[in-house]
Amino acid sequence: MRRREAACKLQDCFGVSERRACRTLDQPRSSQRYEAKANEEEPRLIGRILELVGESPRYGYRRITRILRQEGWRVNFKRIHRLWKQEGLKVPVKKK
C-alpha cells in the first residue's frame, strides 16, 4: 500500500509517468492498478462477531471462528483475526 501511494506521489509531484514511477520504486504496474473488491457479506460478518463478543467477551478469535463455522459461515481464522484487529477487539485480562 505504501509503495502504491509513493508511486502516486511521484507522479503528482514530479510529473513522471506511471511506468517510470513504478520502475523507480520496483513496484509492478499490475499491483499499482489493482483495486480490491468490496465483500458484501463482510459487514454482516463483523456484526455477528461483535454479537458473539458481546455474549461472551472471554472468547478469542479462534473460538469465535469455530462458532461461526458451526453456524455455517465459510471463514478461516486468518480472516477473523484480520477483522478482529481491524475492530480493535481484545480479550479482557482475567481479574485475580
N, CA, C and O of each residue as an XYZ file, in Angstrom:
384
protein
N       0.831     -1.193      0.000
C       0.000      0.000      0.000
C       0.875      1.257      0.000
O       0.545      2.240     -0.663
N       1.971      1.229      0.729
C       2.826      2.411      0.803
C       3.528      2.666     -0.521
O       3.699      3.815     -0.928
N       3.934      1.592     -1.195
C       4.573      1.775     -2.495
C       3.581      2.372     -3.488
O       3.935      3.221     -4.306
N       2.353      1.922     -3.403
C       1.327      2.433     -4.306
C       1.132      3.935     -4.088
O       1.030      4.706     -5.042
N       1.084      4.332     -2.822
C       0.933      5.755     -2.501
C       2.169      6.541     -2.935
O       2.058      7.662     -3.433
N       3.338      5.949     -2.744
C       4.572      6.618     -3.134
C       4.629      6.814     -4.648
O       5.087      7.853     -5.124
N       4.165      5.820     -5.406
C       4.158      5.944     -6.865
C       3.215      7.062     -7.292
O       3.534      7.828     -8.201
N       2.076      7.159     -6.654
C       1.132      8.240     -6.970
C       1.746      9.598     -6.645
O       1.587     10.556     -7.402
N       2.448      9.676     -5.518
C       3.072     10.934     -5.126
C       4.162     11.342     -6.121
O       4.294     12.517     -6.462
N       4.943     10.355     -6.584
C       5.961     10.633     -7.594
C       5.327     11.197     -8.859
O       5.827     12.155     -9.448
N       4.228     10.591     -9.261
C       3.539     11.053    -10.467
C       3.032     12.478    -10.294
O       3.164     13.302    -11.200
N       2.452     12.770     -9.136
C       1.889     14.104     -8.909
C       2.969     15.169     -8.775
O       2.893     16.218     -9.413
N       3.978     14.899     -7.942
C       4.994     15.911     -7.645
C       5.944     16.164     -8.812
O       6.266     17.310     -9.122
N       6.387     15.088     -9.454
C       7.416     15.234    -10.477
C       6.887     15.095    -11.901
O       7.632     15.286    -12.862
N       5.630     14.770    -12.035
C       5.029     14.672    -13.358
C       5.586     13.532    -14.197
O       5.608     13.622    -15.425
N       6.036     12.458    -13.547
C       6.560     11.320    -14.295
C       5.417     10.358    -14.627
O       4.342     10.420    -14.031
N       5.667      9.485    -15.572
C       4.650      8.518    -15.967
C       4.512      7.430    -14.906
O       5.381      7.247    -14.053
N       3.398      6.720    -14.988
C       3.181      5.608    -14.068
C       4.257      4.546    -14.257
O       4.734      3.950    -13.292
N       4.627      4.320    -15.501
C       5.646      3.330    -15.817
C       6.974      3.667    -15.133
O       7.603      2.798    -14.529
N       7.396      4.930    -15.232
C       8.675      5.339    -14.652
C       8.610      5.333    -13.122
O       9.561      4.913    -12.463
N       7.498      5.793    -12.562
C       7.349      5.807    -11.099
C       7.405      4.387    -10.544
O       8.045      4.141     -9.522
N       6.737      3.459    -11.216
C       6.740      2.074    -10.750
C       8.117      1.441    -10.900
O       8.549      0.681    -10.033
N       8.804      1.747    -11.990
C      10.142      1.192    -12.207
C      11.096      1.716    -11.133
O      11.937      0.971    -10.629
N      10.968      2.991    -10.785
C      11.834      3.591     -9.771
C      11.639      2.918     -8.414
O      12.605      2.694     -7.685
N      10.401      2.601     -8.079
C      10.088      2.018     -6.766
C      10.093      0.497     -6.776
O       9.811     -0.130     -5.755
N      10.413     -0.105     -7.931
C      10.399     -1.555     -8.069
C       9.015     -2.111     -7.707
O       8.888     -3.101     -6.986
N       7.997     -1.444     -8.228
C       6.591     -1.792     -7.976
C       5.979     -2.280     -9.282
O       6.011     -1.549    -10.272
N       5.420     -3.493     -9.321
C       4.763     -3.935    -10.556
C       3.571     -3.028    -10.890
O       2.818     -2.628    -10.001
N       3.411     -2.715    -12.155
C       2.306     -1.830    -12.538
C       0.959     -2.496    -12.320
O      -0.034     -1.817    -12.057
N       0.913     -3.816    -12.426
C      -0.355     -4.510    -12.178
C      -0.786     -4.322    -10.722
O      -1.976     -4.192    -10.434
N       0.189     -4.308     -9.807
C      -0.131     -4.057     -8.401
C      -0.562     -2.612     -8.193
O      -1.410     -2.323     -7.349
N       0.023     -1.716     -8.959
C      -0.319     -0.299     -8.860
C      -1.770     -0.063     -9.258
O      -2.456      0.766     -8.660
N      -2.231     -0.784    -10.258
C      -3.585     -0.578    -10.775
C      -4.641     -1.410    -10.075
O      -5.833     -1.199    -10.298
N      -4.238     -2.347     -9.235
C      -5.171     -3.263     -8.586
C      -6.113     -2.513     -7.662
O      -5.690     -1.652     -6.891
N      -7.386     -2.844     -7.746
C      -8.388     -2.298     -6.829
C      -9.090     -3.461     -6.144
O      -9.644     -4.333     -6.813
N      -9.071     -3.478     -4.836
C      -9.691     -4.556     -4.080
C     -11.202     -4.534     -4.257
O     -11.821     -3.471     -4.306
N     -11.777     -5.710     -4.350
C     -13.227     -5.821     -4.472
C     -13.839     -5.799     -3.080
O     -13.343     -6.455     -2.164
N     -14.905     -5.052     -2.929
C     -15.588     -4.986     -1.642
C     -16.401     -6.263     -1.455
O     -17.113     -6.692     -2.362
N     -16.292     -6.861     -0.282
C     -17.030     -8.069      0.032
C     -18.344     -7.668      0.695
O     -18.344     -7.036      1.751
N     -19.466     -8.038      0.070
C     -20.762     -7.567      0.572
C     -21.191     -8.258      1.861
O     -22.043     -7.732      2.576
N     -20.622     -9.429      2.181
C     -21.034    -10.107      3.405
C     -20.193     -9.700      4.615
O     -20.514    -10.077      5.742
N     -19.126     -8.940      4.396
C     -18.227     -8.596      5.490
C     -18.902     -7.764      6.598
O     -18.661     -8.047      7.771
N     -19.730     -6.760      6.288
C     -20.397     -6.038      7.385
C     -21.292     -6.940      8.242
O     -21.376     -6.767      9.458
N     -21.964     -7.911      7.594
C     -22.789     -8.858      8.362
C     -21.919     -9.726      9.259
O     -22.272    -10.010     10.403
N     -20.768    -10.145      8.717
C     -19.849    -10.974      9.488
C     -19.294    -10.205     10.683
O     -19.220    -10.744     11.787
N     -18.908     -8.961     10.472
C     -18.398     -8.136     11.570
C     -19.478     -7.954     12.636
O     -19.196     -8.016     13.833
N     -20.701     -7.733     12.197
C     -21.809     -7.601     13.146
C     -21.999     -8.850     13.979
O     -22.229     -8.771     15.186
N     -21.902    -10.016     13.332
C     -22.055    -11.283     14.063
C     -20.899    -11.495     15.032
O     -21.106    -11.977     16.146
N     -19.685    -11.141     14.622
C     -18.530    -11.261     15.514
C     -18.742    -10.388     16.746
O     -18.487    -10.824     17.869
N     -19.202     -9.171     16.542
C     -19.424     -8.261     17.671
C     -20.528     -8.781     18.590
O     -20.446     -8.613     19.806
N     -21.568     -9.416     18.020
C     -22.618    -10.022     18.846
C     -22.044    -11.133     19.722
O     -22.321    -11.202     20.919
N     -21.236    -12.006     19.104
C     -20.645    -13.115     19.856
C     -19.706    -12.609     20.947
O     -19.678    -13.162     22.046
N     -18.942    -11.565     20.652
C     -18.040    -10.995     21.654
C     -18.851    -10.371     22.785
O     -18.449    -10.440     23.947
N     -19.988     -9.764     22.454
C     -20.843     -9.191     23.495
C     -21.422    -10.257     24.404
O     -21.558    -10.046     25.609
N     -21.767    -11.417     23.822
C     -22.329    -12.517     24.620
C     -21.274    -13.149     25.526
O     -21.541    -13.445     26.690
N     -20.082    -13.350     24.985
C     -19.022    -13.987     25.766
C     -17.694    -13.298     25.480
O     -16.973    -13.692     24.563
N     -17.370    -12.276     26.258
C     -16.183    -11.465     25.994
C     -14.858    -12.205     26.224
O     -13.820    -11.731     25.763
N     -14.859    -13.331     26.908
C     -13.615    -14.060     27.174
C     -13.214    -14.949     25.994
O     -12.136    -15.543     26.024
N     -14.042    -15.058     24.967
C     -13.692    -15.865     23.804
C     -12.739    -15.088     22.918
O     -12.921    -13.891     22.695
N     -11.725    -15.770     22.414
C     -10.787    -15.159     21.494
C     -11.233    -15.381     20.053
O     -12.293    -15.957     19.805
N     -10.427    -14.926     19.117
C     -10.821    -15.019     17.714
C     -10.860    -16.461     17.222
O     -11.628    -16.772     16.312
N     -10.051    -17.350     17.803
C     -10.065    -18.741     17.357
C     -11.373    -19.434     17.723
O     -11.943    -20.169     16.916
N     -11.843    -19.195     18.941
C     -13.103    -19.815     19.364
C     -14.273    -19.188     18.620
O     -15.228    -19.880     18.266
N     -14.206    -17.893     18.382
C     -15.241    -17.215     17.599
C     -15.284    -17.807     16.191
O     -16.362    -17.991     15.627
N     -14.116    -18.105     15.624
C     -14.060    -18.720     14.300
C     -14.758    -20.067     14.309
O     -15.527    -20.378     13.399
N     -14.492    -20.876     15.343
C     -15.158    -22.183     15.444
C     -16.672    -22.041     15.529
O     -17.409    -22.787     14.884
N     -17.127    -21.091     16.320
C     -18.577    -20.883     16.468
C     -19.185    -20.453     15.139
O     -20.251    -20.935     14.755
N     -18.508    -19.546     14.436
C     -19.019    -19.080     13.142
C     -19.099    -20.233     12.140
O     -20.061    -20.327     11.378
N     -18.092    -21.109     12.140
C     -18.127    -22.267     11.241
C     -19.278    -23.191     11.578
O     -19.922    -23.734     10.680
N     -19.548    -23.378     12.871
C     -20.672    -24.220     13.283
C     -22.003    -23.620     12.838
O     -22.961    -24.343     12.565
N     -22.051    -22.286     12.767
C     -23.265    -21.608     12.314
C     -23.412    -21.639     10.796
O     -24.468    -21.285     10.272
N     -22.364    -22.058     10.083
C     -22.458    -22.166      8.636
C     -21.696    -21.117      7.850
O     -21.762    -21.108      6.621
N     -20.979    -20.239      8.519
C     -20.168    -19.244      7.825
C     -18.967    -19.949      7.215
O     -18.406    -20.855      7.831
N     -18.564    -19.547      6.012
C     -17.363    -20.088      5.370
C     -16.230    -19.102      5.591
O     -15.987    -18.216      4.771
N     -15.536    -19.271      6.722
C     -14.469    -18.348      7.107
C     -13.258    -19.149      7.564
O     -13.380    -20.315      7.939
N     -12.091    -18.517      7.529
C     -10.915    -19.123      8.142
C     -10.411    -18.192      9.235
O     -10.817    -17.033      9.321
N      -9.518    -18.721     10.068
C      -9.115    -17.954     11.242
C      -8.315    -16.718     10.879
O      -8.319    -15.743     11.631
N      -7.620    -16.734      9.728
C      -6.833    -15.557      9.341
C      -7.742    -14.371      9.020
O      -7.427    -13.230      9.359
N      -8.859    -14.646      8.372
C      -9.814    -13.582      8.055
C     -10.419    -13.010      9.330
O     -10.530    -11.795      9.490
N     -10.813    -13.915     10.246
C     -11.407    -13.469     11.503
C     -10.373    -12.681     12.310
O     -10.723    -11.692     12.952
N      -9.114    -13.100     12.288
C      -8.069    -12.375     13.007
C      -7.898    -10.969     12.427
O      -7.741    -10.000     13.170
N      -7.930    -10.863     11.088
C      -7.805     -9.550     10.449
C      -8.951     -8.633     10.873
O      -8.728     -7.472     11.213
N     -10.180     -9.157     10.853
C     -11.341     -8.359     11.255
C     -11.291     -8.029     12.750
O     -11.679     -6.939     13.169
N     -10.809     -8.983     13.541
C     -10.671     -8.803     14.991
C      -9.768     -7.608     15.283
O     -10.109     -6.740     16.087
N      -8.602     -7.575     14.615
C      -7.661     -6.471     14.807
C      -8.225     -5.166     14.252
O      -8.039     -4.100     14.840
N      -8.909     -5.257     13.124
C      -9.493     -4.067     12.488
C     -10.508     -3.405     13.405
O     -10.599     -2.178     13.452
N     -11.274     -4.214     14.137
C     -12.285     -3.672     15.040
C     -11.705     -3.303     16.410
O     -12.411     -2.752     17.255
N     -10.432     -3.606     16.628
C      -9.787     -3.255     17.897
C     -10.229     -4.120     19.061
O     -10.229     -3.670     20.206
N     -10.605     -5.354     18.780
C     -11.076     -6.247     19.837
C      -9.902     -6.882     20.567
O      -8.861     -7.167     19.975
N     -10.091     -7.097     21.862
C      -9.100     -7.771     22.685
C      -9.849     -8.610     23.714
O     -10.969     -8.278     24.103
N      -9.228     -9.687     24.144
C      -9.790    -10.469     25.226
C      -9.389     -9.797     26.522
O      -8.201     -9.574     26.754
N     -10.367     -9.462     27.391
C     -10.013     -8.776     28.627
C      -9.157     -9.654     29.530
O      -9.296    -10.878     29.534
N      -8.273     -9.021     30.295
C      -7.398     -9.734     31.221
C      -8.236    -10.269     32.378
O      -9.111     -9.574     32.892
N      -7.962    -11.511     32.784
C      -8.690    -12.103     33.903
C      -8.388    -11.349     35.188
O      -7.242    -10.996     35.468
N      -9.429    -11.113     35.955
C      -9.253    -10.457     37.247
C      -8.881    -11.504     38.299
O      -9.454    -12.594     38.323
N      -7.941    -11.178     39.149
C      -7.498    -12.123     40.165
C      -8.428    -12.103     41.367
O      -8.210    -12.839     42.329
